[in-house]
Amino acid sequence: MYHHRIQGLRQGHVALLLSLWLALAGCASSGTLTTKTAADSPEPTWQPLLADAALHHVYEDGKTLVDMIPERPMPEVLADYRALPCQPECNTEEIRAFMQQNFRKPPTPDEKLSEPENTPVAQHIRNLWPILTRSSEDSQQGPLSTMVALPHRYVVPGGRFNEMFYWDSYFTMLGLAASDRYDLVRDMVANFAWLIDTYGFIPNGTRTYFLSRSQPPFFSAMVNLLAEHDGDEVYTRYLPELQKEYAFWMRGADQLAPGQAGERVVRLPDGTLLNRYFGGENRPRPEAYAAEIDTAAQSDRPAPVVYGNLRAAAESGWDFSSRWMADGEHLSTIETRDILPVDLNSLMANLENTLAQAWQVAGNNERAAFYRDRVQARQQALNTVFWSDAGFYSDYDWSQQTLTGELTAATSFPLFLGLATPSHADAVAQTLQARLLKPGGIVTTTRNTGEQWDAPNGWAPLQWAAIRGLQRYGHDALAGEIARRWIDTNVSVYRQTGKLVEKYNVVSPGVGGGGEYDVVDGFGWTNGVLMQLLELYPQAAQNSRPRSAAQETIH
């Protein structure tokens, strides 16, 4: 694998060196791993079998279907499927039998964790890292698999999620750092850099059906995390990828007139450039094919419009939430592409700030100043366009030129990334305490729609953003209270079940629910945030009481 380094950069040579590096990296990566594309996704290549198997619910979980590995090239499989005597109306059992004969389940690493029954939760997390770690060889499941092969080791979330995911991984890295596993942090950052070099962006996850969309842009935060430990050399090493990710999110911005939108960028009437989630395509996600056909059927809009907005919500990581719904209640009214999210634009400001830092380290003051100006403009927008007089940051509906007015846990992101004014931060702290703080932590939204990114659920990344944001602006007592409640919730479930799970009910503290799949345990970002919080708030470690089970399997 080509190890990319840019050393001793000087202003007159930066562009030439970057171009040379990108050419070399492209040659190296293409010669190392087989590159799959979105065109290899099951949606265009498995039809009509995908639609039939999904709509007949051959597998309870739609993701199980698209993670299966064909025994032969798909054109051969499809020819045999079309030739079945039961065509054109095969029933569920006939389709299931065909799947069993022509596909195999992907390999599943041994996920059985054996440990003493008195294992404290922090040690349990340390014990989980090897269980959730995959090698480069694990990712290379062959040309017919939907898995995208990676050059380095990585940590998976757990359960049904047996690939590397984008924004999950930053919060997992927090726990790896707290566990002094910077070897894995370095490998994962290198994997994300490889994805940028190979695809021009970081996909939602490392499956072919994720290759048309991204997720919240946390790569700059990953680089910052690693640089805190390894030094400024990290900035120059990953400057090309930081630049390339920014180009992906800002693609088409220069051609936009005021009031126009591109894919992931919107220019407001006053000329301000901001970002939205787009999701790539206007068709059902293969891993949720039947559910999205049903959702589109419930809408009065053309199906491709609904599919595009569902994919945009999947790109947001908040799939799904009332924050994307026009009526705040029904998924069929989803309008994600009309919304400029406050958390996304905070992350984009952090990417711009990291680029400024990287160019400064590289010795190019002019480029550093350019990105500092971008940060200032976006920060101004965050504190004006996104600010609600009700005392919180809200998403902005650019098509209606008005705030959505919905209070969500995303309101803490300008604090988390140091972009809020002190007075706005004080108001957000009051709002969090009065309206979102629940017995088990910060609730995701004020609405209970049955979707997983709504009440009563709380999620580890949103707790972390709130806690760190409040600490940054001096609201230490409230930060500590949120941390204590979240730690108590995590540890209580751990004591009862021996598990750390994907999401929690913070209104009546316990395991969370809702959404399109069962609660997953493992679980990467829960482990990561909890490890960091136990390090920041060691007094809360006393809540880490023994669990009763001596042996547990991650499902």
Order of alpha helices (4+ residues) and beta strands (2+ residues): alpha-alpha-alpha-alpha-beta-alpha-alpha-beta-beta-alpha-beta-alpha-beta-alpha-alpha-alpha-alpha-alpha-beta-beta-alpha-alpha-beta-alpha-alpha-beta-beta-beta-beta-alpha-alpha-beta-beta-beta-alpha-alpha-beta-beta-alpha-beta
